[in-house]
Amino acid sequence: MSYTIETIAERIGARRVGDTPATIDWLLTDSRSLSFPEETLFFALTTKRNDGARYIPDLYSRGVRNFVVSKETYKKVESGELGQFSTLNFLVVSNPLKALQKLAEQHREQFQIPVIGITGSNGKTIVKEWLHQLLSPERVIVRSPRSYNSQIGVPLSVWQMNEQSELAIFEAGISEMGEMRALQNIIKPTIGILTNIGGAHQENFFSLQEKCMEKLTLFKNCDVIIYNGDDEFISNCVAKSMLSAREIAWSRKDMERPLFISKVEKKEDCTVISYRYLDMDNTFMLPFIDDASIENSLNCLAACLYLMLPAGKITERMTTLEPVAMRLEVKEGKNGCLLINDSYNSDLASLDIALDFLYRRSQSNGLKRTLILSDMLETGQNAPTLYRKVSQLASSRGIERIIGVGGEISSCAARFDMEKAFYPNTEALLHAISRGELRLENEIILIKGARQFGFDALTEELEKKVHETILEVNLGAMIANLNYYRSQLRPETKMVCMVKASAYGAGSYEIAKTLQEHHVDYLAVAVADEGSELRKTGITASIIIMNPEMTAFKTMFDYKLEPEVYSFHLLDALIKEAEKEGITNFPIHIKLDTGMHRLGFAAGDMPRLIERLKGQDAVIARSVFSHFVGSDASQFDAFTREQIDTFEVASMQLQEAFPHKILRHICNSAGIERFPGAQFDMVRLGIGLYGVSPIDNSIKNNVSTLKTTILQIREVPGEDTVGYSRKGHLTRDSRIAALPIGYADGLNRHLGNGHAYCLVNGQRAPYVGNICMDVCMIDVTDIDCKEGDTVEIFGDHLPITVLSDILETIPYEVLTSISTRVKRVYYQD
Ligand SMILES: *Cc1c(COP(=O)(O)O)cnc(C)c1O
């Protein structure tokens, strides 16, 4: 329904500034939900945490022209503080929230339809959604979106009523005394449902009673009210409140009550409920067995009976009630897991519902039943009692494995008699998963955490991403490669592992952590920032900085990052800075140029270098090294031997000048394999660690696999073209699949137009047309595949060297080009 801006101004008693004609369909309080700017009226609400006035300039630029503002806000408008506006309407009121409520109240006045108002401590949203499921086949129903039940949510819900509405269902929730009156005014329910009054928050009786009475004010002018007649506390409050409404109090004990529940029989996966209403006996089956669901269904039953839904229809629809989606979300997880995400509050009742749901889901699929549970906050019970109950509940629903997160639940670990693991916080759990220490496979997993625990990140981690490009990193394969190269070394030879450039694209932290656990002697990165990042995440191994920047000496001192030193200029600056900081014997690594002619001291610089080092005690040479130019190819073997000889002499000169041991090293991956006599004291392993043999481009144990999925498949006639600039010519009618990966992800544009292929279900699918920034197209005409199927860009089955050869480059470049927006996923067999 729409109103003119004049009508609205009049109804809320606003002073109107501006005379732009406007018709309003939408009310907005949260600028993020804007969709129809021209027909929207924005209420600039001021809350404790936020001032809606801040959003006016942004909304104005997005086309909103109608604003309800407070007098204070309007002063800011007048003073130009919020920018300059033309052609718009300001409705100035003393309190924008009150204006919003008033507008909703008057809107409500126009409708004579039944309106159900639901309040209570728990179950409001479920009762609302279930009533909708039960009653909507016959009626056009308007209801609160999600759980819009607050002082702001209720007016926005009521605003949705229109000429077509035949029944309305609204929730009302309060956080402070006195709030219900305002909500009553807006909702004006004709049917009231009180779900329950929770004692969960441990209030004393009087405040609980006060709370109950406050809630009952919602029902002031109701024709009928519905509640649990067996709850003495509620019954007493209702009696005291002297409401004039008819009552449908349901009871399992008292036959005199208007709705008598004669039998509640819990079966394995459903509950059979018999009832008597107006002298008629009937039965229905509810597909849930937890107490909260039973209570919710009885409240729904009473409302349906009152609205004269025939008993047969009630029975029919009760059996198909579904869990309310916003609470329990089922998602497909990785490794054959099924995830049940319960973002609802974490009390025992809701745990029971969720466990029941999990149990029923698990019966047909044979998955292992797992519960991931955080500390349950605000239950008002002491930890030992609470977790004993949780453990009992879990066992009764066949839970086979518990993963607890938080201090409290961890302290009660002993109470759980099943496979178990406990973590102090969500980060620790995530970490265990990403490192492969905790493996979840073929399990049905209930994820239930209190809000503070931020389980969203957990769900995200476990969820199978269908539209995602990932780089899968096999840590086990990397360790196998490490061990292979170690087996080529004398036992006393030390090793530097190169984790520069994000560990050749694989992601430096996880790789460094794994290498550290395998006791490599040094890690090496390119710049100081890469090193400090590793330190911050807990890497304690020695780290060499290959390209130390003059501006980053302080970072290096602070984080104990050992720089490579390749020139007198750098050495002098470093010594000066170290002396200023009062640092002594800071380890450095001397780089010699033996033929690469990139960086390094020349052999002839040795005497001067020795002299410079001797004249100070700020830094100390920990190692001396050089780098091969062509150790991978036999055509350069003579040159490589020259390099070794030059290094031998110059490095020896340095060593002989000092009493302490200076480690000497020159071999890279290829050098380790081809020049075993040149191991000296240490070697530097790079590409070999990541599985690519630098000698013949063969793959040892493949570490990185770049994967994506098919977004869309279409049939394209043979005479059409695919992609930008009409480059993708077809030779026949074709099936073309689009993939969510492009050159911005590191898929080189030169691979397009049939120059290369990827693998779809093991078969080669050539790239068609130009590769775009974020997407590319492939030809799958002869491949049996569907949308959502996995595609391998390179990796276990399509060696990366195939791509690097086509691109006339080296695998190093392909690996390090994969952009950071591609998520790295680690696993370890
Ligand atoms: C990158 C690098 C290495 C490792 O080389 P690979 O060919 O990957 O084994 C060794 N030493 C230095 C100085 C490097 O920069």
The ligand as a Gaussian input file, in Angstrom:
#p B3LYP/6-31G(d) Opt

LIG

0 1
 C       64.865000     -18.963000      -4.290000
 C       66.217000     -19.255000      -3.907000
 C       66.651000     -20.568000      -3.707000
 C       65.814000     -21.775000      -4.006000
 O       65.898000     -22.088000      -5.357000
 P       65.116000     -23.325000      -5.979000
 O       65.521000     -23.361000      -7.386000
 O       63.689000     -23.015000      -5.819000
 O       65.529000     -24.513000      -5.213000
 C       67.928000     -20.759000      -3.224000
 N       68.746000     -19.714000      -2.958000
 C       68.365000     -18.439000      -3.161000
 C       69.290000     -17.346000      -2.869000
 C       67.096000     -18.161000      -3.641000
 O       66.697000     -16.893000      -3.829000

